[in-house]
């Protein structure tokens, strides 16, 4: 019965992906709901506009250039080089994209649909996290609280994360594995925890807080001290970069591209000011106002001792992983890519833990005084998040094709026809 409903959802999605997606949320069949999420996100990958000069164009172009040869022996040789951290210049640096590129380009021979496969993998782990959240506990709190914290979870990385191919796919694999292992204790999820570094090499570093906090009995106070100390203690960045650069060629390349030289700060700041968009919400987003919202929630839950006295073991672990990852991000501030991505990963874990707590009615278990403090803290945090929410919605309208509303197949009749919702609305109103 579920398979039949998923088939009907797919047929409807061929006509209108958005309509099929929204109608599926009326069901209590979680397998069907997960299938509909996967269908929607996969079709989104089908409609991605591969504009010249974009990241999407670069990834698809590399599949056309280097992965349509059909030579398995050559591919295995390149894979061995990647595993030895010495990838060839014409190949990708990570196992995941190297495998997916060969699968799409040589095995199936449809390199133009690279992002359809990327989107399917992304959707599988993203939907797995969402469905596990819904199945974990019934909603015992009013929607007025549940909706904002659901938005808080989804605001960081949703379908806009597909374009990077590796980074945010790796994050959702990490989140799904950690969440599932804590919920079920099944060994398969423990193995899945160590997959992200094969999706993006950066997870050899960015997943460290998750591995340590999940697998070892780390005291919450120690994590909070680590988090607080990260704002006042600086690491010897030059020594770390130099040591990384001596490891191998790949480490040298990555460290060089991720490193932010303090001597170049002034020049970079002038360039950023020149190129900056003056829109108010983009300026606040670039200033990192959303991070202050997360810090507000972390401090609120620690100071009121809710995270230690009222969280379940699952919520506590997820929360500590998030806090530890954000502390790690602060220590890695000289590696701007690791810093920014770790901040986002930590924010997702913190948001997930709090949403689970809110959904099960955890706020109702607190004393009236603590409830009042928390409600004030929530209002302040979400006030800080509003510019970031507007920015993300604006970005979504720029990336979501108008054909996600109806007839996505028409995107195959030319890139000029495939416009975003924002571009379509601009055309309608004459801007």
C-alpha positions as CSV (number, residue, x, y, z in Angstrom):
1,X,0.0,0.0,0.0
2,X,2.8,2.4,0.9
3,X,4.7,1.6,-2.3
4,X,1.5,2.4,-4.3
5,X,1.0,5.7,-2.5
6,X,4.7,6.6,-3.3
7,X,4.1,5.8,-6.9
8,X,1.0,8.0,-7.0
9,X,3.0,10.8,-5.3
10,X,5.8,10.4,-8.0
11,X,3.2,10.7,-10.8
12,X,1.7,13.8,-9.2
13,X,5.2,15.3,-8.6
14,X,5.9,15.0,-12.4
15,X,3.0,17.5,-12.8
16,X,3.6,19.6,-9.6
17,X,6.4,18.7,-7.2
18,X,5.3,21.4,-4.7
19,X,1.7,20.1,-4.6
20,X,2.7,16.5,-4.2
21,X,5.1,17.5,-1.4
22,X,2.6,19.5,0.6
23,X,-0.2,16.9,0.2
24,X,2.0,14.1,1.5
25,X,2.3,15.9,4.9
26,X,-1.4,15.1,5.6
27,X,-0.5,11.4,6.2
28,X,0.7,9.5,9.3
29,X,2.5,6.9,7.1
30,X,6.1,7.8,7.7
31,X,7.5,5.5,5.0
32,X,5.3,7.3,2.5
33,X,6.2,10.7,3.8
34,X,9.9,9.9,3.6
35,X,9.4,8.7,0.0
36,X,7.7,11.9,-0.9
37,X,10.5,14.0,0.6
38,X,13.1,12.0,-1.4
39,X,11.0,12.5,-4.6
40,X,10.7,16.2,-4.1
41,X,14.4,16.8,-3.4
42,X,15.4,14.5,-6.2
43,X,13.3,16.4,-8.7
44,X,14.8,19.6,-7.3
45,X,18.2,18.2,-8.4
46,X,16.6,17.6,-11.8
47,X,15.7,21.3,-12.1
48,X,19.0,22.8,-10.9
49,X,20.2,25.3,-13.5
50,X,23.8,24.6,-14.4
51,X,24.8,28.1,-15.2
52,X,28.3,28.7,-16.7
53,X,30.8,29.6,-14.0
54,X,28.7,28.2,-11.1
55,X,29.8,25.4,-8.7
56,X,27.1,23.2,-10.3
57,X,28.6,23.9,-13.8
58,X,32.1,23.0,-12.5
59,X,31.0,19.7,-11.0
60,X,29.0,18.6,-14.0
61,X,31.8,19.7,-16.3
62,X,34.3,17.6,-14.5
63,X,32.0,14.5,-14.9
64,X,31.8,15.2,-18.7
65,X,35.6,15.7,-19.0
66,X,37.0,13.1,-16.7
67,X,34.4,10.4,-15.9
68,X,32.9,9.3,-19.2
69,X,35.8,7.1,-20.2
70,X,34.3,3.9,-18.9
71,X,37.7,2.6,-17.9
72,X,37.3,0.8,-14.6
73,X,41.0,0.1,-14.2
74,X,41.8,3.8,-14.5
75,X,39.0,4.7,-12.0
76,X,40.4,2.2,-9.5
77,X,43.9,3.5,-9.9
78,X,42.6,7.1,-9.3
79,X,40.6,5.8,-6.3
80,X,43.7,4.4,-4.7
81,X,45.5,7.7,-5.2
82,X,42.6,9.4,-3.4
83,X,42.8,7.0,-0.5
84,X,46.5,7.7,-0.3
85,X,45.7,11.5,-0.1
86,X,47.5,12.0,-3.4
87,X,44.6,12.5,-5.9
88,X,45.4,13.2,-9.5
89,X,44.8,16.8,-10.7
90,X,42.0,15.8,-13.1
91,X,40.0,13.8,-10.5
92,X,38.0,14.7,-7.5
93,X,39.6,14.8,-4.0
94,X,37.0,12.7,-2.2
95,X,35.8,9.1,-2.5
96,X,32.1,9.9,-2.6
97,X,32.1,12.3,-5.5
98,X,34.7,10.2,-7.4
99,X,32.4,7.2,-7.1
100,X,29.3,9.1,-8.0
101,X,30.9,10.8,-10.9
102,X,32.0,7.4,-12.4
103,X,28.6,5.9,-11.7
104,X,26.7,8.7,-13.5
105,X,29.3,9.3,-16.3
106,X,30.5,5.9,-17.2
107,X,28.1,3.2,-15.8
108,X,24.8,5.0,-16.6
109,X,26.3,7.3,-19.3
110,X,24.1,10.3,-18.2
111,X,26.6,12.9,-16.9
112,X,24.1,15.7,-17.4
113,X,21.9,14.2,-14.6
114,X,24.7,14.2,-12.0
115,X,22.7,16.4,-9.6
116,X,19.8,14.0,-9.7
117,X,21.9,11.4,-8.1
118,X,23.5,13.9,-5.7
119,X,20.0,15.0,-4.7
120,X,18.8,11.5,-4.1
121,X,21.7,10.7,-1.7
122,X,21.2,14.0,0.1
123,X,17.5,13.4,0.3
124,X,17.9,9.9,1.8
125,X,19.8,11.1,4.8
126,X,18.0,14.4,5.2
127,X,14.6,12.7,5.2
128,X,15.9,10.0,7.5
129,X,16.7,12.6,10.1
130,X,13.3,14.3,9.8
131,X,11.3,11.1,9.9
132,X,13.2,9.8,12.9
133,X,12.4,13.1,14.6
134,X,8.7,12.7,13.9
135,X,8.6,9.1,15.0
136,X,10.6,9.7,18.2
137,X,7.8,11.3,20.1
138,X,4.3,12.7,19.6
139,X,3.9,16.4,19.6
140,X,2.9,17.4,23.2
141,X,3.5,21.1,22.8
142,X,1.5,23.9,21.1
143,X,2.3,24.7,17.5
144,X,3.3,28.2,18.4
145,X,6.5,26.8,20.0
146,X,7.0,23.8,17.7
147,X,7.0,25.7,14.4
148,X,9.7,28.2,15.4
149,X,12.0,25.5,16.6
150,X,11.3,23.4,13.5
151,X,12.3,26.4,11.4
152,X,15.4,26.8,13.6
153,X,16.5,23.2,12.6
154,X,15.8,23.6,8.9
155,X,17.1,27.1,8.5
156,X,20.8,26.2,8.6
157,X,20.9,23.7,5.7
158,X,18.0,22.5,3.6
159,X,17.8,21.9,-0.1
160,X,20.1,24.8,-0.7
161,X,22.9,22.5,0.6
162,X,22.8,20.2,-2.5
163,X,24.8,22.5,-4.7
164,X,28.0,21.9,-2.8
165,X,27.6,18.1,-3.4
166,X,29.9,17.0,-0.6
167,X,29.9,19.3,2.5
168,X,26.3,19.3,3.5
169,X,25.6,15.7,2.3
170,X,28.4,14.7,4.8
171,X,26.7,16.8,7.5
172,X,23.3,15.1,7.1
173,X,25.0,11.7,7.1
174,X,26.8,12.6,10.3
175,X,23.6,14.0,11.9
176,X,21.5,11.0,10.8
177,X,24.1,8.5,12.0
178,X,24.5,10.2,15.4
179,X,20.8,10.6,15.9
180,X,20.0,7.1,14.8
181,X,22.7,5.5,16.9
182,X,21.6,7.3,20.1
183,X,18.0,6.4,19.4
184,X,18.5,2.7,18.5
185,X,22.1,1.7,19.5
186,X,22.4,-0.3,16.3
187,X,26.0,-0.9,15.2
188,X,25.3,-0.1,11.6
189,X,24.8,3.6,12.6
190,X,28.1,3.5,14.5
191,X,29.8,2.5,11.3
192,X,27.9,5.2,9.4
193,X,29.4,7.8,11.8
194,X,32.8,7.3,10.1
195,X,31.5,7.7,6.5
196,X,31.5,11.6,6.3
197,X,35.3,11.8,5.8
198,X,34.9,9.8,2.7
199,X,32.3,12.2,1.5
200,X,34.4,15.3,2.3
201,X,37.9,15.1,3.6
202,X,37.2,18.0,6.0
203,X,35.2,15.7,8.2
204,X,38.4,14.1,9.4
205,X,38.5,17.3,11.5
206,X,34.9,18.5,11.6
207,X,33.5,15.2,12.9
208,X,36.0,14.9,15.8
209,X,33.7,16.5,18.4
210,X,30.8,14.2,17.4
211,X,33.0,11.1,17.6
212,X,34.5,12.0,21.0
213,X,31.3,13.1,22.7
214,X,29.2,10.3,21.3
215,X,31.6,7.5,22.0
216,X,33.1,8.6,25.4
217,X,31.5,9.5,28.7
218,X,32.4,13.3,28.5
219,X,31.0,15.4,31.3
220,X,28.7,18.3,30.3
221,X,30.7,20.7,32.4
222,X,33.9,19.8,30.5
223,X,32.1,20.5,27.2
224,X,30.8,23.9,28.5
225,X,34.3,24.9,29.7
226,X,35.7,23.9,26.3
227,X,33.0,26.0,24.6
228,X,33.6,29.0,26.8
229,X,37.4,28.8,26.5
230,X,37.3,28.8,22.7
231,X,36.4,32.5,22.8
232,X,39.4,33.5,24.8
233,X,42.2,31.0,23.9
234,X,43.9,31.3,20.5
235,X,45.9,28.4,18.9
236,X,49.2,28.9,17.2
237,X,47.7,29.0,13.7
238,X,50.9,29.3,11.8
239,X,52.5,26.3,13.5
240,X,49.4,24.2,12.7
241,X,49.3,25.3,9.1
242,X,53.0,24.5,8.7
243,X,52.5,21.1,10.2
244,X,49.5,20.3,8.0
245,X,51.4,21.4,4.9
246,X,54.2,19.0,5.6
247,X,51.8,16.0,5.9
248,X,51.1,15.5,2.1
249,X,50.3,17.4,-1.0
250,X,46.5,17.2,-0.5
251,X,46.9,18.6,3.1
252,X,49.1,21.4,1.9
253,X,46.6,22.3,-0.8
254,X,43.6,22.2,1.5
255,X,45.3,24.1,4.3
256,X,46.4,26.7,1.9
257,X,42.9,27.2,0.5
258,X,41.3,27.2,4.0
259,X,43.8,29.4,5.7
260,X,43.1,33.0,6.5
261,X,46.3,35.0,6.8
262,X,45.9,37.8,9.5
263,X,48.2,40.1,7.4
264,X,45.7,40.0,4.5
265,X,42.7,40.9,6.8
266,X,42.7,44.6,5.9
267,X,42.9,44.0,2.1
268,X,40.2,41.3,2.3
269,X,38.0,43.5,4.3
270,X,38.3,46.3,1.7
271,X,37.5,43.9,-1.1
272,X,34.5,42.5,0.8
273,X,33.2,45.9,1.4
274,X,33.5,46.8,-2.2
275,X,31.7,43.6,-3.3
276,X,29.2,43.5,-0.5
277,X,25.4,43.6,-1.1
278,X,24.0,46.5,0.9
279,X,20.7,44.7,1.6
280,X,20.1,44.9,5.4
281,X,19.5,41.2,6.0
282,X,22.5,40.2,3.9
283,X,24.7,42.6,5.9
284,X,23.4,41.2,9.2
285,X,23.8,37.6,8.0
286,X,27.4,38.3,6.9
287,X,28.0,39.8,10.3
288,X,27.0,36.5,11.9
289,X,24.0,37.7,13.8
290,X,22.5,34.1,13.6
291,X,25.4,32.8,15.7
292,X,24.5,35.1,18.6
293,X,21.1,33.5,18.5
294,X,22.6,30.0,18.9
295,X,24.9,31.3,21.7
296,X,21.9,32.7,23.4
297,X,20.2,29.3,23.4
298,X,23.3,27.4,24.5
299,X,23.9,29.7,27.5
300,X,20.2,29.7,28.4
301,X,20.0,25.9,28.5
302,X,23.3,25.6,30.5
303,X,22.7,28.4,33.0
304,X,19.2,27.3,33.9
305,X,20.6,23.7,34.1
306,X,17.8,22.4,31.7
307,X,20.4,20.6,29.5
308,X,21.7,18.7,32.5
309,X,18.5,18.1,34.6
310,X,15.6,18.0,32.2
311,X,17.1,16.7,28.9
312,X,16.8,13.0,28.1
313,X,20.1,11.2,27.4
314,X,19.5,11.5,23.7
315,X,18.8,15.2,23.9
316,X,21.8,15.8,26.1
317,X,24.2,14.0,23.8
318,X,23.0,15.8,20.7
319,X,23.1,19.1,22.5
320,X,26.7,18.5,23.8
321,X,27.8,17.4,20.3
322,X,26.5,20.7,19.0
323,X,28.1,22.8,21.7
324,X,31.4,20.9,21.4
325,X,31.4,21.4,17.6
326,X,30.8,25.1,17.9
327,X,33.6,25.4,20.5
328,X,35.8,23.5,18.0
329,X,34.7,26.0,15.3
330,X,35.9,28.9,17.4
331,X,39.3,27.2,17.9
332,X,39.6,26.7,14.2
333,X,38.8,30.3,13.3
334,X,42.0,30.6,11.3
335,X,40.8,27.9,8.9
336,X,37.8,29.8,7.7
337,X,36.1,26.9,5.8
338,X,36.4,24.5,8.7
339,X,35.3,27.3,11.1
340,X,32.2,28.3,9.1
341,X,31.1,24.7,8.3
342,X,31.7,23.5,11.9
343,X,29.6,26.4,13.2
344,X,26.7,25.3,11.0
345,X,27.1,21.6,11.9
346,X,27.1,22.5,15.6
347,X,24.0,24.7,15.2
348,X,22.1,21.9,13.5
349,X,22.9,19.5,16.4
350,X,21.9,22.1,19.0
351,X,18.7,22.9,17.1
352,X,17.8,19.2,16.8
353,X,18.2,18.6,20.5
354,X,16.1,21.6,21.5
355,X,13.4,20.7,19.0
356,X,13.1,17.2,20.4
357,X,12.8,18.6,23.9
358,X,10.2,21.1,22.8
359,X,8.1,18.6,20.8
360,X,7.7,16.2,23.7
361,X,6.5,19.0,26.0
362,X,9.7,19.5,27.9
363,X,9.1,23.1,28.5
364,X,6.0,22.1,30.5
365,X,8.1,20.1,33.0
366,X,10.1,23.2,34.0
367,X,9.2,25.4,37.0
368,X,7.2,28.6,36.2
369,X,10.2,30.8,36.8
370,X,12.4,28.9,34.5
371,X,9.6,28.7,31.9
372,X,9.4,32.5,32.0
373,X,13.1,32.9,31.6
374,X,13.2,30.5,28.7
375,X,10.3,32.2,26.8
376,X,12.1,35.5,27.1
377,X,15.3,33.8,25.9
378,X,13.5,32.2,22.9
379,X,12.0,35.6,21.9
380,X,15.4,37.2,22.0
381,X,17.1,34.4,20.1
382,X,14.4,34.3,17.3
383,X,14.5,38.1,17.1
384,X,18.2,37.7,16.3
385,X,17.5,35.0,13.8
386,X,14.9,37.0,11.7
387,X,17.5,38.6,9.3
388,X,19.1,35.2,8.7
389,X,15.6,33.7,8.0
390,X,14.8,36.4,5.5
391,X,18.2,35.9,3.9
392,X,17.7,32.1,3.6
393,X,14.2,32.6,2.1
394,X,15.6,35.1,-0.4
395,X,18.3,32.6,-1.3
396,X,15.7,29.8,-1.7
397,X,13.6,31.9,-4.2
398,X,16.8,32.5,-6.2
399,X,17.7,28.8,-6.3
400,X,14.2,27.1,-6.6
401,X,13.1,26.7,-10.2
402,X,9.7,28.0,-11.2
403,X,9.1,24.5,-12.6
404,X,9.1,23.1,-9.1
405,X,5.6,24.5,-9.0
406,X,4.6,22.7,-12.2
407,X,5.9,20.6,-15.1
408,X,9.6,20.2,-14.1
409,X,10.2,18.2,-17.3
410,X,10.2,21.6,-19.2
411,X,13.6,22.4,-17.7
412,X,15.1,20.0,-20.2
413,X,14.2,22.3,-23.1
414,X,16.9,24.8,-22.5
415,X,18.7,26.6,-19.6
416,X,17.2,29.9,-20.7
417,X,13.7,28.6,-20.0
418,X,14.7,27.3,-16.5
419,X,14.3,30.4,-14.3
420,X,14.1,30.8,-10.6
421,X,10.9,31.8,-8.7
422,X,12.6,35.1,-8.0
423,X,13.4,35.7,-11.7
424,X,9.9,34.7,-12.7
425,X,8.3,37.1,-10.2
426,X,10.6,39.9,-11.4
427,X,9.5,39.2,-14.9
428,X,5.8,39.3,-13.9
429,X,6.0,42.6,-12.1
430,X,8.4,44.1,-14.6
431,X,11.7,44.2,-12.6
